[in-house]
Structure formats: C-alpha cells, structure tokens
Amino acid sequence: MIAEKDNHAKIFLNLNFILSLILAFSLVFYWLKIYPFIDEGLITCISIFATFTVFVSAVNSLKYKKISIDLLASIALVLALTQGEWVSALFINLMIASARTFINFVKIKSHSALSGLMKLKPEKVKVKHDGGFKEVPIGLVKKGDSIIIDLGEMIPVDGIIIEGDALIDQSSLTGESIPVSKKKGEKVLSFTTVVSGSLIIKAEKVGKDTNFEKIIKLVEQSQVGKAPINTLVDRFANWYIVFTLLGVVIVYIIFRDVNLILALLLVSCADDIAVATPLALMASIVHSARHGAIIKGGDFLEGLTKLKVVIFDKTGTLTKGKLKIENIIPLDGNTKEDVLRIAAMASVFSTHPIAKTIVEYAKKEKIEFKDPEEFEEYGGKGMTAVYRNKKIIVGKAAFLKDSGINIRKRDISDINEEEADGYNVTLISYGDELMGYLVLFDELRPKIKQVMDDFRKLGVKKIVMLTGDNEKIAKKVADIIGIDDFHANLLPRDKLKYLKKYLSNGYKVAMVGDGVNDAPVLAMSDIGIAMGAIGSDAAIESADVAMMKDDLSQIPKIIKIGHSTLSVIRQNIFMWGILNIIGFTLVFTHVLNPSGAAAYNFISDFIPIINSLTLFRR
C-alpha cells in the first residue's frame, strides 16, 4: 500500500517538477534572450500545454460536483492567453506546478518516515527445521514457526520468546531510545531490533497481521480523514471561488476593463491554503507516529486541543497495576528483615501479584531465604507453607484468624487504620506467632502529579477517575494525584453510565485506559486514548489515539503538537487573507498589471506552504 502510494506520488512529483523546470527556464531564457529559438511563439505553446493540465484537473473536479481552485485558475489562464498575456499564464502555471511538486514531495517524505523501516525487513530468516535451522524467504514464514534472531538482526514477526534473553530496541514502535530487556515467555514485536543477546521465538503473527503493519495502515488511513478545520477551509475555499467569480463579473460590468479583471483573477487563483492545511496536519500525524503516538486522523488531532474533561481508568493507567511495599511493621521483637524473609519463603512458589511483589522486594533488599518444605495456596485468602516443621501463613487478617492465629485488639486497630487510608495489609505468622504485617499500595505512574498539572495548563477543566477499587483506595489515589472527581466500586458497564454524564456538545471529553478492558468507554468518548497499545490489537483498533508507550506524559505532548498545528493553520489563513487584500489593493491602484499580478501570486502563495513545512523541521 505504502509503496504503491509512493510510486504514484513520485510520478506526479517528477512530472510537476519537470514541468516547473521547463516553465522556469523558458521564462528566464526568454527574458535573457540566451537562446534565439525560445521566442514568444514557443513560450505561448508551452503556456497552452501547461494550461491544458490545469483545465483537465478542473473538469475532473466538476465531474464529482466539486468546485476547485483549478476552475478559477483555468478561467484566469484562458483569459490570459486570449489577451496575449502569455507571461502571466506562464507565471500562474509555474505557481501551480511548483505547489503540486511541493505537496507530492511531502507525501513521499511522510510515507518514507514510516516505511523506511520496511526496507530493513530481512529478506530471509532462519527457521527451525529437522533439528536444525534452515534459511527461508520471509514470505514463507508461517504462524507457529520457530525463528532464530541473532545480535543486530531485526525481528520479522510478532512472537513469544521460547529460548534466550536479549535487549530489544523498540524505538521503531514506541519512539523510546532505551532498549528493553526481554526473556523467555515474553512477547516480542516485528520491526524491533536485538541489540544484545540472541533469541529463538515462536511466530504468532506474520505479514500483514503484525503489529507494525497495522500501525502503518492506521497512519495511512489517518491522513485520509479530514479535521473539522480542514473541512472548514475547504468550504470556505468553495465560497471564496464563487464570490470571486461573482465579484469579477460585477467589476467588469462597472469598469469594462479586461486587464483589470485578469489581474484580479491572477491574484485570487491560489491554492496555497488548500495545500498548506492538509500539509500541516500530515506533518503532525507522521511526527506523532514516529514518536509512539498513533493519531487516527486530523479530526482527533484537532479534538485534543479542545479537551475540557479527561477521564482516567485507575489500575494500569494512573497506577502501574502493581502493588509496592510501602512499609513493613514487625511485632513482638521481630525485625523487618525477619518478617520479609518468612513472607518471601511462603511466596516463592505463588503466582499471585502480592506474592511476586514480596519475593521481588526481598531480592532487591538482598534478603536471603530458602524454599519452603511444603506450600499451599488458597484463592482470594492467602497461602501457607512449612519451614523447619513450623507453619507459615501469609494473607488477610480474617484468613489468619480462621487459621487459629491470635491477633491483638491494638494490632487489629492499627491494621484497620491502614486499610481505612487505602492501603492493602498482608499479615505474616510463623508457628503460632503473628510476626508482623506488610503495608502495600498500587504504585503510581512516575511524575503523575506533574502530568495532571500539564493537563490543566493545556485547558483541561476537570480530571476524573473511574475504578473498580473500593472507595478508600480510590480516595487515597485521588488525593495524592489531585483528581477533581472519582467514582469507585464500578463494573465495566458502570463506567459507561458515568462517562455519559460528562459527555457534552459544548466541549470534548477524552477517556484514557488500557484499550482492552476499557474498549467500550474508549469507543463512546469523544477521544479514546489507549495507553501501552504496543502489542495489543484491541487497543490499536478501539482507540482514537493509541499510545505505544505506557507513559502518560506523552499525552500532553501530543496535545501541544495539536495546538502548534492549529496555530500554524490559523497563521496561514491570516497570512492568506492579508496577502490577498494587499494584492487586490495593488491591482485596483494600477500598481500591478496582469504580469505583475501573476508574479505576486507566484511569490505570495508559497508563504503559507513554507510555514506548514516548518512543522516537519520542528
């Protein structure tokens, strides 16, 4: 798809570039009289040929009931040629051909910004075959094949690591420069690169089903969709053409001056805004995609600048969805190290998130512990283990009470107080003794308060949190972060109900979630933003904006990109209006004749286009 579009753009780029060169050199050579054979007759023939291409474009637009700027240009060009103003015709054709050269050049640039990675795709890969590995063309790789990826090679499929560990450069998808560590059992994605180590992976998605190919397709589709401001510019351009034609008819009736009419048409027949507006949107969408944010169209880019309410899911969005040990409370002469060591012994064989947190924290604190002699897990309650013929119990207070462990009233009071503050409390006993308890809390995203401040600086009036957690935990998170409003104890269907309360015709509402569990609310909101969409088909498909990285600070950044883009578009509209007023004034005061009007048009029309091109540099 991209290669096909690139080929079309290259053909039009080359044709318009060649035409621009012919027109420019013909004009210069004629003025300087470098070649005698370049006379007025030849220049007229060249102008007629160039005019024909504009005329064909105007007719094609009319077939689709669309009034384009080419219609205005065709009238001006035909009038110029019939009046012998071949220099004017040459200038206006040069402007049109040059503008088309610009837009096709930028199309190629925007496609190559993403498709350049496609060229790095290996032609052959090593696939497991008959006890060894066989090199086969990439097109023959099937789902389920085992593929070896060596140091420095690009991963050609989405898959799961079945052997080895490595550092993976994911900058092609997320825009982040720091490689991430991957080990056995973890997913890897196509078009990421092994920068340390080697892997054997089992292919899960190949060809067009891979994550990267879907992202490329989305970016292509996003460039087709128009933002409201782009549609507004189109409607304005249509009315502008109609009123310009009516205006020149009235001026002709009053002044009966064909040269005046021709000069007015030559000043007005510009397609700079029609080119500059989509150019600005294209630059920003492609830039965002290269830095890990897939925006599915200019309308969503513009919508981001009009956000007044942002609603967040809590777990996995505002928080990491991973409990962190905030404190260890030892009892009856035990030390924190003793409590953590016994807790880690009982947790080492468990897959429960709290158990994993305990084991990871113990290793981080360099606490040595041994495997238990026996282990048993009780879903939703806790776990037990045996070490040196003594029973270890780890879990909720009720679980320990049911197991015969005595918990003093003052300890129960302290535990209730911690839970009232929104903490998770996990108790640890060894033998018949309550050793102490761990105080855990869902770890917040880094710099989360700064992110909320950034949202408010960008015009967001209300920040809301929706969560399935209890009221106490929700309140604690809201207080820490600075959330304006929150709703707790929600089922997925409840989130839809609360979202409806915030939706309004007067402003835009964004929902930020993980794109999987939150798919319904993402779809219902004005702008659905999926966090950490890398590797998730559901997130990429359900959201209007898919953030490849789990980094909330990227959202204010793309909102700023939207503001910059609209600022450039407004600048272009203002400059276009001022330049037209100046041009019409110069024509009515007889400073510009038709040739001068064409030259003025040619020079001034590139100012908005060049202004849009600055977005690529930024």
Stockholm file with secondary structure:
# STOCKHOLM 1.0

chainA/1-618         MIAEKDNHAKIFLNLNFILSLILAFSLVFYWLKIYPFIDEGLITCISIFATFTVFVSAVNSLKYKKISIDLLASIALVLALTQGEWVSALFINLMIASARTFINFVKIKSHSALSGLMKLKPEKVKVKHDGGFKEVPIGLVKKGDSIIIDLGEMIPVDGIIIEGDALIDQSSLTGESIPVSKKKGEKVLSFTTVVSGSLIIKAEKVGKDTNFEKIIKLVEQSQVGKAPINTLVDRFANWYIVFTLLGVVIVYIIFRDVNLILALLLVSCADDIAVATPLALMASIVHSARHGAIIKGGDFLEGLTKLKVVIFDKTGTLTKGKLKIENIIPLDGNTKEDVLRIAAMASVFSTHPIAKTIVEYAKKEKIEFKDPEEFEEYGGKGMTAVYRNKKIIVGKAAFLKDSGINIRKRDISDINEEEADGYNVTLISYGDELMGYLVLFDELRPKIKQVMDDFRKLGVKKIVMLTGDNEKIAKKVADIIGIDDFHANLLPRDKLKYLKKYLSNGYKVAMVGDGVNDAPVLAMSDIGIAMGAIGSDAAIESADVAMMKDDLSQIPKIIKIGHSTLSVIRQNIFMWGILNIIGFTLVFTHVLNPSGAAAYNFISDFIPIINSLTLFRR
#=GR chainA/1-618 SS CHHHHHHHHHHHHHHHHHHHHHHHHHHHHHHHTCSTTCCHHHHHHHHHHHHHHHHHHHHHHHHTTCCCHHHHHHHHHHHHHHTTCHHHHHHHHHHHHHHHHHHHHHHHHHHHHHHGGGGGSCSEEEEEETTEEEEEEGGGCCTTCEEEECTTCBCCSEEEEEECCEEEECHHHHCCCSCEEECTTCEECTTCEEEEECEEEEEEECGGGSHHHHHHHHHHHHHHSCCHHHHHHHHHHHHHHHHHHHHHHHHHHHHCCHHHHHHHHHHHCCCHHHHHHHHHHHHHHHHHHHTTEEECCHHHHHHHTTEEEEEEEIIIIIEEEEEEEEEEEECTTCCHHHHHHHHHHHHTTCCSHHHHHHHHHHHHTTCCCCCCSEEEEETTTEEEEEETTEEEEEECHHHHHHTTCCCCHHHHHHHHHHHHTTCEEEEEEETTEEEEEEEEEEEECTTHHHHHHHHHHTTCCEEEEECSSCHHHHHHHHHHHTCSEEECSCCHHHHHHHHHHHCCSSSEEEEEECSSTTHHHHHHSSEEEESSCTTCHHHHHHCSEEESSSCTTHHHHHHHHHHHHHHHHHHHHHHHHHHHHHHHHHHHTTSCCHHHHHHHHHHHTHHHHHHHHHHHHC
#=GC SS_cons         CHHHHHHHHHHHHHHHHHHHHHHHHHHHHHHHTCSTTCCHHHHHHHHHHHHHHHHHHHHHHHHTTCCCHHHHHHHHHHHHHHTTCHHHHHHHHHHHHHHHHHHHHHHHHHHHHHHGGGGGSCSEEEEEETTEEEEEEGGGCCTTCEEEECTTCBCCSEEEEEECCEEEECHHHHCCCSCEEECTTCEECTTCEEEEECEEEEEEECGGGSHHHHHHHHHHHHHHSCCHHHHHHHHHHHHHHHHHHHHHHHHHHHHCCHHHHHHHHHHHCCCHHHHHHHHHHHHHHHHHHHTTEEECCHHHHHHHTTEEEEEEEIIIIIEEEEEEEEEEEECTTCCHHHHHHHHHHHHTTCCSHHHHHHHHHHHHTTCCCCCCSEEEEETTTEEEEEETTEEEEEECHHHHHHTTCCCCHHHHHHHHHHHHTTCEEEEEEETTEEEEEEEEEEEECTTHHHHHHHHHHTTCCEEEEECSSCHHHHHHHHHHHTCSEEECSCCHHHHHHHHHHHCCSSSEEEEEECSSTTHHHHHHSSEEEESSCTTCHHHHHHCSEEESSSCTTHHHHHHHHHHHHHHHHHHHHHHHHHHHHHHHHHHHTTSCCHHHHHHHHHHHTHHHHHHHHHHHHC
//
